[in-house]
Amino acid sequence: MSLLHDEQTPIVSYVSGPVVKAEPGHLLSMNEMVEVGEERLVGEVIGLDGNTATIQVYEDTTGLRPGTKVFGQRMNLFVELGPGLIGQIFDGIQRPLDFLKEKWGDFIRRGKTVAALSREKVWEFVPALEPGVQIGPGMVLGTVKETEAIVHKVLAPPGCHGTLKVIAPKGRYTLEDVIAEVEGPSGRVEKIKMFHRWPVRVSRPYRKRFMPSVPLLTGQRVIDTFFPIAKGGTAAIPGGFGTGKTVTQHQLSKWADADIIIYIGCGERGNEMTGVLTDFPRLLDPRTKRPLIERTVLIANTSDMPVAAREASIYTGITMAEYFRDQGYDVALMADSTSRWAEALREISGRLEEMPAEEGFPAYLASRLAAFYERAGRVETLSGEKGSVSLIGAVSPPGGDFSEPVTMHTKRFVQCFWALDKELASARYFPAINYLESYSAYISAVSSWWEEKTSAEWKKLRDDAVEILQEDAKLQNIVKLLGEDALPDDQRMIIEGAKLIKNDFLQQSAFDPVDTYCQPIKQYYLLKVIMHFVDRMRDVVMARIPLFRAMNLPVVEKIHRAKYSIEGEEVEPFLKILEETDQQIEELLKRSREPENEA
């Protein structure tokens, strides 16, 4: 039921797309949630100028006219947080699309909404505290088994301080049932339910932030070994149309070492989101062998949905991510794509008649991007647990131009930059991450973890491989002019070594059951056998043996097939390849010396 500030009601005086102005503005407050018209279109106050309030409406405003009433809600734009989030598909303002479809059909009718979390569903609540204890915000009151994969921890809501007087016994309750009563310092008793509300534009509090030091494993070799991201880290995946941003994020959603996945389809085409919505419920979680949707939240806001809701969808998703982080979970948030979100900012800014900056984007684009990525991190929660939110945002620069504003500003605020390459994608190379333009600032931070789990030489091995790829890039300019045969063997050795790294390590098959995911120990040994062969090729070149003889050795075929033939965390097959490499190279060197010995 709508609550009014006063006996008076603000009236619409101006409409321009999703932007509405209402008077008198003094009846409303900044960032207040409102409902516009008899259809109760959801909106938010984004500006107050004199006695005029500017409202951003999250639904289609067709037919809205001056004189329409605006109903203030006396609260900021919020999301509901509690059991029932996992496995749901929401739109940008947390309307459950499945429930809307059941009630009103395939098309979302404006003004139609239902509660974000079901009030009828019954949950098995298990208390975690006894009456008499002192509690504060974020403390775990009890648990609910939300899915087979996720135990939902019911948290004390924000602002909750005092003595726990009553807590519900183990049993079945709905979200509307009171499961605890807390007496505050003033003697006022607060009744707590299994859900609470949180404003989407406000970061949830925590005790302490940690430096990222544990890698977020993805099973993708080019990411984990060459350009790693840490838990609680930030990454961007920029690329032009058709380079594989969405496919890469799908692969990360399936394999990333995170407890919860939140996928935001922000302004993407309807057919892409349809693929996500139909594929995710059918995908099996490789860890639990259960449907992946049992640890996933989907937020769908396609390009044909209201543009203002697209702007809100990013904040809806990150608030849910922080909520699961506060329960002690590692959360990976995929935003696809932040460029469409920035375009929504640009359109709304234009309707507000604000002064445009680069390419028409608002001057505050950089600060909005910074505020979004700043909400990532690995923290100690208010209840003393450790959780993290890792942000991976796709960027869609027009024409693949990385110098456009959204990409350039994003590079300032993320620590990983996985640049997708059009030529690699056209060659069916996956992941199409350009190893020359990409970078990661987490390499030093995660090195100790990798060295502990694999070998002390992990970083040196990785650095040597990157150096070969960089030298190869320089030599390719000569190859394009003169051909590879014009190079001396010491330079051809660099090119052949780079081919092994690119084709047998960096390239990965998302459809091969063995190669789709690569364990850390396999990544290390696969790179080790390649780099060891490259080192032994140097001995061949120094002995003035034609390089093609080394490349025709039987062990080379085994290196080519290693990523497909060696499963799991097997080490012995790699040790055997290393041994065979030395044996065959030594035989080759021995044969080259035999004529000299006979002479």
C-alpha positions in Angstrom: 0.0 0.0 0.0 1.4 3.4 -1.0 2.3 5.9 1.8 2.0 9.6 1.1 4.2 12.2 2.7 1.3 14.6 3.2 -2.3 15.2 2.3 -1.1 16.6 -0.9 0.1 14.4 -3.8 2.8 15.4 -6.4 1.5 15.8 -10.0 3.4 15.0 -13.2 4.3 18.2 -15.1 6.7 16.9 -17.8 7.3 13.5 -19.6 10.3 12.6 -21.8 10.7 8.9 -22.3 11.7 7.4 -18.9 12.3 10.9 -17.4 9.3 12.4 -15.6 9.1 15.7 -13.6 6.6 16.2 -10.8 5.5 19.1 -8.6 5.6 20.0 -5.8 9.0 18.4 -5.3 9.2 19.1 -1.6 6.9 16.2 -0.9 9.5 13.8 -2.2 13.2 13.1 -1.2 16.3 12.2 -3.2 16.5 8.6 -4.3 13.0 7.9 -3.0 11.1 5.1 -4.6 7.8 6.3 -6.2 4.8 4.9 -8.1 3.5 7.0 -11.0 -0.1 7.0 -12.2 -3.0 4.6 -11.6 -1.0 1.8 -13.1 1.6 2.4 -10.3 4.7 2.5 -12.6 7.8 2.0 -10.5 10.3 4.9 -10.4 13.0 6.6 -8.4 13.7 10.3 -7.6 17.0 11.2 -9.2 16.9 15.0 -8.9 15.4 17.9 -6.9 15.5 21.4 -8.4 13.6 24.0 -6.5 10.1 22.6 -6.2 10.4 20.2 -9.1 11.3 16.5 -8.6 12.9 14.6 -11.5 11.9 10.9 -11.6 13.5 8.0 -13.5 10.7 5.5 -14.4 11.6 1.9 -14.7 8.7 1.0 -17.0 7.3 2.1 -20.3 5.8 5.6 -20.0 3.7 5.5 -23.2 0.4 7.3 -22.6 1.6 9.0 -19.4 0.5 12.7 -19.3 0.7 15.8 -17.1 -1.6 15.8 -14.2 -1.0 12.2 -13.3 -0.5 11.6 -9.6 2.9 10.4 -8.1 2.8 8.4 -4.9 5.9 8.5 -2.7 7.0 5.3 -0.9 9.2 6.8 1.8 12.0 4.4 1.0 14.9 4.1 -1.5 14.9 1.7 -4.4 15.5 -1.7 -2.7 15.8 -5.4 -3.3 14.4 -8.1 -1.1 17.1 -10.4 0.4 16.3 -13.8 1.8 15.6 -17.5 0.9 14.2 -17.9 -2.6 16.8 -15.9 -4.6 18.8 -18.9 -5.9 17.5 -20.3 -9.2 15.3 -17.3 -9.9 15.2 -15.1 -13.0 14.5 -11.5 -12.2 14.3 -8.3 -14.4 16.4 -5.2 -13.6 14.2 -4.1 -10.7 13.9 -7.6 -9.2 10.5 -8.6 -10.6 10.4 -12.4 -10.8 9.8 -13.2 -14.5 8.6 -16.7 -14.0 5.8 -15.5 -11.6 4.9 -12.7 -14.0 4.6 -15.1 -16.8 2.4 -17.4 -14.8 0.1 -14.6 -13.8 -0.1 -12.4 -16.9 1.4 -14.3 -19.8 4.6 -14.1 -22.0 4.7 -10.3 -22.1 5.5 -8.1 -19.1 2.6 -5.6 -18.7 3.5 -2.3 -17.1 2.5 -1.7 -13.6 2.1 -5.4 -13.0 4.3 -6.8 -10.3 4.5 -9.4 -7.5 6.7 -9.8 -4.5 10.3 -10.6 -5.5 10.4 -13.5 -3.0 7.5 -15.9 -2.7 5.5 -15.4 0.5 3.7 -18.8 0.2 6.7 -21.1 0.0 7.6 -22.9 3.2 11.2 -23.2 4.3 12.8 -25.5 6.9 14.4 -23.1 9.4 17.2 -24.3 11.8 18.1 -21.8 14.6 21.8 -21.0 15.2 21.5 -19.0 18.4 20.0 -19.3 21.8 17.8 -16.6 23.5 19.8 -14.1 25.7 22.8 -13.5 23.4 23.7 -10.1 22.1 23.3 -9.7 18.4 24.1 -7.1 15.8 23.6 -6.5 12.1 24.8 -9.4 9.9 24.9 -12.0 12.5 23.6 -15.5 11.5 20.3 -16.2 13.2 19.8 -19.6 11.5 20.0 -21.6 8.3 17.7 -22.7 5.5 18.6 -25.4 3.0 17.7 -23.4 -0.1 19.0 -25.9 -2.7 21.0 -29.1 -2.6 24.2 -26.9 -3.2 23.5 -23.9 -1.0 22.7 -23.5 2.6 21.1 -20.0 3.1 22.1 -18.2 6.2 19.4 -16.0 7.7 21.1 -12.7 8.7 20.1 -10.1 11.2 18.9 -7.1 9.2 20.7 -3.8 9.1 20.3 -1.6 12.2 19.5 -4.6 14.4 21.1 -4.3 17.8 20.2 -5.7 21.2 19.4 -8.9 23.1 17.8 -11.9 21.4 14.6 -12.5 23.4 12.9 -15.1 21.2 14.1 -17.3 18.4 11.8 -19.8 16.5 12.5 -23.5 17.1 13.4 -25.7 14.2 10.4 -26.0 11.9 8.8 -24.9 8.7 8.0 -21.2 8.1 7.2 -18.7 5.4 9.0 -15.5 4.8 6.2 -13.6 6.6 6.5 -15.6 9.8 8.5 -14.0 12.7 11.5 -16.1 13.5 13.1 -13.9 16.1 12.5 -11.0 18.5 15.3 -8.6 19.5 15.0 -6.1 22.4 17.0 -3.0 21.6 18.8 -0.7 24.2 15.7 1.5 24.4 13.5 -1.5 25.3 11.8 -1.5 21.9 11.3 -5.1 20.6 12.0 -5.7 16.9 10.4 -8.6 15.1 12.6 -10.2 12.5 11.5 -12.3 9.5 13.7 -14.5 7.2 14.1 -11.6 4.7 14.9 -8.0 4.8 15.3 -5.1 2.3 18.4 -3.2 1.3 18.8 -0.1 -0.9 20.6 -1.1 -4.1 22.8 2.0 -4.4 24.3 1.6 -0.9 27.2 -0.9 -0.3 26.6 -3.4 2.4 29.0 -3.0 5.4 31.7 -5.4 6.4 34.4 -5.5 9.1 37.7 -5.6 7.1 38.8 -5.9 3.5 41.7 -8.3 2.6 44.2 -8.0 -0.2 43.3 -10.5 -2.9 45.7 -13.4 -2.8 43.7 -16.5 -3.6 43.1 -17.1 -7.4 39.6 -17.5 -8.7 40.2 -20.6 -10.7 38.3 -20.8 -14.0 39.9 -23.9 -15.6 40.8 -21.7 -18.6 44.5 -21.8 -19.1 44.9 -18.4 -20.7 43.2 -16.9 -17.7 44.5 -18.9 -14.8 48.1 -19.1 -15.8 48.7 -16.0 -18.0 46.2 -13.4 -16.7 44.8 -14.7 -13.4 42.0 -13.0 -11.4 41.9 -13.3 -7.6 38.8 -13.9 -5.5 37.4 -10.5 -4.7 39.1 -9.1 -7.9 37.8 -7.2 -10.9 38.1 -8.0 -14.6 36.9 -6.7 -17.9 36.3 -8.7 -21.1 36.3 -6.2 -24.0 35.6 -7.2 -27.5 33.8 -6.3 -30.7 30.7 -8.1 -32.0 31.2 -11.8 -32.4 34.4 -12.2 -30.5 32.9 -14.4 -27.8 32.3 -12.2 -24.7 29.0 -14.0 -23.8 30.4 -17.5 -24.5 33.5 -16.7 -22.4 31.3 -15.6 -19.5 29.1 -18.7 -19.8 32.3 -20.8 -19.6 33.4 -18.8 -16.5 29.9 -19.2 -15.0 30.1 -22.9 -15.3 33.6 -23.5 -14.2 34.7 -20.6 -11.9 35.7 -21.6 -8.4 32.8 -19.6 -6.8 30.0 -20.8 -4.6 27.3 -18.4 -6.1 27.1 -17.1 -9.7 25.1 -14.0 -10.5 24.6 -13.4 -14.2 23.3 -10.0 -15.4 22.2 -9.7 -19.0 22.2 -5.9 -19.2 20.8 -4.7 -22.5 21.8 -7.7 -24.5 19.8 -9.0 -27.5 16.8 -11.2 -26.7 18.1 -14.3 -28.5 21.3 -14.2 -26.4 19.4 -14.0 -23.2 17.0 -16.7 -24.4 20.1 -18.9 -24.8 21.2 -18.1 -21.2 17.7 -18.7 -19.7 17.2 -22.0 -21.5 20.8 -23.4 -21.2 21.6 -22.6 -17.5 18.7 -24.8 -16.1 20.0 -27.7 -18.2 23.7 -27.3 -17.5 25.1 -29.6 -14.8 27.3 -28.2 -12.1 30.7 -30.1 -12.5 31.2 -30.0 -8.7 27.9 -31.2 -7.5 26.5 -32.9 -10.7 23.3 -31.1 -10.0 21.7 -28.4 -12.3 23.9 -25.3 -12.3 20.9 -23.1 -11.7 20.9 -24.4 -8.1 23.7 -21.9 -7.3 22.9 -19.2 -9.8 20.8 -16.0 -9.9 19.9 -14.6 -13.3 18.9 -11.0 -14.0 17.5 -10.5 -17.5 17.1 -7.0 -18.9 17.2 -7.2 -22.7 17.6 -4.4 -25.1 13.9 -4.1 -25.7 13.1 -3.6 -22.0 12.8 -0.1 -20.5 16.2 1.6 -20.6 16.0 2.9 -17.1 15.6 -0.6 -15.6 18.8 -1.5 -17.5 20.6 1.1 -15.4 19.2 -0.3 -12.2 20.0 -4.0 -13.1 23.7 -3.6 -12.3 23.0 -2.4 -8.8 20.3 -5.1 -8.2 22.9 -7.7 -9.1 25.8 -6.3 -7.0 23.5 -5.9 -4.0 22.5 -9.6 -4.2 26.2 -10.5 -4.6 27.1 -8.6 -1.4 24.3 -10.3 0.5 25.7 -13.8 -0.3 29.2 -12.5 0.4 28.0 -11.6 3.9 26.9 -15.2 4.4 30.6 -16.3 3.8 30.3 -17.3 0.2 32.6 -16.6 -2.7 30.4 -14.9 -5.4 31.3 -14.3 -9.1 29.2 -11.7 -10.8 29.0 -11.6 -14.6 27.8 -8.3 -16.1 27.1 -8.6 -19.8 27.6 -5.9 -20.7 28.6 -2.7 -19.0 28.6 -0.9 -22.4 24.8 -1.3 -22.6 24.5 0.0 -19.1 26.6 3.0 -20.0 24.4 3.6 -23.0 21.4 3.7 -20.7 23.2 6.3 -18.6 23.8 8.3 -21.8 20.2 8.2 -22.9 18.8 9.2 -19.5 21.5 12.0 -19.2 20.4 13.3 -22.6 16.8 13.5 -21.6 17.9 15.3 -18.4 19.6 17.8 -20.7 22.9 17.4 -18.9 26.2 18.6 -20.4 27.6 15.6 -22.4 31.3 14.5 -22.3 33.1 12.1 -24.6 30.9 10.6 -27.3 27.8 11.9 -25.6 28.3 10.0 -22.3 27.7 11.9 -19.1 30.6 13.5 -17.3 30.0 11.2 -14.3 30.5 7.9 -16.3 34.0 7.3 -14.8 32.8 7.8 -11.2 29.8 5.5 -11.8 32.1 2.8 -13.2 34.5 3.3 -10.3 31.7 3.0 -7.7 30.5 -0.2 -9.3 33.9 -2.0 -9.4 34.7 -0.7 -5.9 32.0 -3.0 -4.5 34.1 -6.0 -5.4 36.5 -7.4 -2.7 37.3 -10.2 -0.3 36.2 -9.2 3.2 35.6 -10.3 6.8 31.9 -10.0 7.2 30.1 -8.5 10.2 29.5 -12.1 11.5 33.3 -12.9 11.3 33.2 -15.1 8.2 35.2 -14.5 5.0 33.5 -14.0 1.7 34.2 -12.4 -1.6 32.6 -10.7 -4.6 34.5 -11.0 -7.9 33.3 -8.7 -10.7 33.7 -9.7 -14.4 32.3 -7.1 -16.7 32.0 -7.5 -20.5 32.5 -4.4 -22.6 31.2 -4.0 -26.1 33.2 -1.2 -27.8 31.7 -0.2 -31.2 33.8 -1.7 -34.0 36.1 -3.2 -31.4 37.7 0.2 -30.7 39.3 -0.1 -27.3 40.0 3.7 -27.2 36.3 4.5 -26.7 35.3 6.0 -23.3 33.7 3.0 -21.6 36.6 0.7 -22.3 39.2 3.3 -21.4 37.5 4.2 -18.1 37.0 0.5 -17.3 40.7 -0.1 -17.7 41.4 2.4 -15.0 39.3 0.6 -12.4 39.9 -3.2 -13.1 42.9 -5.2 -12.4 42.5 -7.8 -15.1 42.0 -6.9 -18.8 41.1 -9.9 -21.1 41.1 -8.3 -24.5 39.2 -10.4 -27.1 40.6 -10.5 -30.6 38.4 -10.4 -33.8 41.0 -12.3 -35.9 41.4 -15.1 -33.3 37.6 -15.4 -33.0 37.2 -15.6 -36.8 39.8 -18.4 -36.8 37.6 -20.3 -34.3 40.2 -19.9 -31.6 38.8 -20.1 -28.1 39.2 -18.3 -25.8 39.9 -15.5 -28.3 41.9 -13.6 -25.7 44.8 -11.5 -27.2 47.9 -12.4 -25.1 49.6 -9.2 -26.2 46.9 -6.7 -25.2 45.7 -8.4 -22.1 47.2 -8.0 -18.6 46.6 -8.9 -14.9 47.8 -7.0 -11.8 47.2 -10.1 -9.6 50.1 -12.2 -10.9 52.4 -11.3 -7.9 49.5 -11.7 -5.4 48.6 -15.2 -6.5 52.1 -16.5 -7.2 52.6 -17.8 -3.7 49.4 -19.9 -4.0 50.4 -21.3 -7.4 53.9 -22.1 -6.2 52.5 -23.8 -3.1 50.1 -25.9 -5.2 52.3 -26.7 -8.1 56.0 -25.7 -8.1 58.4 -22.9 -7.1 59.2 -22.3 -10.7 55.6 -21.5 -11.7 56.1 -17.7 -12.2 59.4 -18.2 -14.0 57.8 -20.7 -16.4 54.9 -18.3 -17.0 57.2 -15.3 -17.6 59.4 -17.3 -20.0 56.3 -18.3 -22.0 55.1 -14.7 -22.2 58.6 -13.6 -23.4 58.5 -16.1 -26.2 55.1 -14.9 -27.3 56.3 -11.3 -27.3 59.4 -12.1 -29.3 57.2 -14.1 -31.8 55.0 -11.1 -32.3 58.1 -9.0 -33.4 59.3 -11.8 -35.7 55.9 -12.1 -37.4 56.4 -8.7 -39.0 59.5 -10.1 -40.8 57.6 -13.3 -41.7 54.9 -11.4 -43.4 57.5 -9.7 -45.6 60.0 -12.4 -46.3 58.4 -15.7 -45.2 59.4 -18.0 -42.4 62.1 -19.8 -44.4 64.2 -16.5 -44.6 64.8 -16.6 -40.8 67.8 -18.3 -39.2 67.0 -21.4 -37.0 67.4 -19.5 -33.7 64.6 -17.2 -34.7 62.5 -20.0 -36.3 62.8 -21.8 -32.9 61.0 -18.9 -31.3 58.2 -19.1 -33.8 57.9 -22.9 -33.4 57.9 -22.5 -29.6 55.2 -19.8 -29.8 53.1 -22.1 -32.0 53.3 -24.8 -29.3 52.2 -22.3 -26.6 49.4 -20.9 -28.6 47.9 -24.1 -30.1 48.7 -26.6 -27.3 48.3 -24.4 -24.2 46.3 -21.2 -24.8 43.8 -22.7 -27.2 41.1 -24.7 -25.4 38.0 -26.6 -26.5 34.8 -25.8 -24.6 33.1 -28.9 -26.1 35.8 -31.4 -25.4 35.0 -33.2 -22.1 38.6 -33.4 -21.0 39.9 -30.0 -22.3 36.9 -27.8 -21.3 38.3 -27.5 -17.8 42.0 -27.7 -16.8 43.1 -28.3 -13.2 45.9 -26.1 -11.8 48.4 -29.0 -11.7 47.6 -30.0 -15.3 48.1 -26.4 -16.4 51.5 -26.3 -14.8 52.8 -29.6 -16.2 51.3 -28.9 -19.7 53.2 -25.6 -19.8 56.3 -27.3 -18.4 56.5 -30.0 -21.1 56.1 -27.3 -23.8 58.8 -25.0 -22.3 61.1 -27.9 -21.7 60.9 -28.9 -25.3 61.6 -25.3 -26.3 64.7 -25.3 -24.1 65.9 -28.5 -25.7 65.3 -27.0 -29.2 68.0 -24.5 -28.3 70.5 -27.4 -27.9 69.5 -28.6 -31.3 70.0 -25.2 -32.9 73.4 -24.8 -31.2 74.4 -28.2 -32.6 73.6 -26.8 -36.1 71.0 -29.5 -36.6 68.1 -28.5 -38.9 65.2 -27.5 -36.8 62.6 -29.5 -38.7 64.3 -32.7 -37.4 63.4 -31.7 -33.8 59.8 -30.8 -34.8 59.4 -34.2 -36.5 60.3 -36.2 -33.3 57.5 -38.5 -32.1 57.3 -36.7 -28.7 56.0 -33.6 -30.5 52.7 -35.4 -31.3 52.4 -36.4 -27.7 52.7 -32.8 -26.7 50.0 -31.8 -29.2 47.6 -34.4 -27.8 48.4 -34.0 -24.1 45.6 -31.5 -23.3 43.0 -33.9 -24.7 44.5 -37.3 -23.6 45.7 -36.6 -20.1 42.7 -36.3 -17.7 42.2 -34.8 -14.2 45.3 -34.3 -12.1 47.5 -37.1 -13.6 51.2 -36.2 -13.4 52.9 -39.5 -14.5 52.0 -39.0 -18.2 53.6 -35.6 -18.2 56.8 -36.9 -16.5 56.9 -39.6 -19.1 56.7 -36.9 -21.9 59.6 -34.9 -20.2 61.7 -38.1 -20.1 60.9 -38.9 -23.7 61.8 -35.4 -24.8 65.3 -35.7 -23.2 65.8 -39.2 -24.7 64.8 -38.2 -28.3 66.7 -35.0 -28.2 69.8 -36.7 -26.9 69.5 -39.4 -29.6 69.2 -36.6 -32.2 72.3 -34.9 -30.9 74.2 -38.2 -30.8 73.4 -39.0 -34.4 74.6 -35.5 -35.4 78.0 -36.2 -33.8 78.5 -39.7 -35.2 80.0 -38.6 -38.5 82.5 -36.4 -36.7 83.5 -39.4 -34.4 84.0 -41.7 -37.4 86.2 -39.1 -39.2 
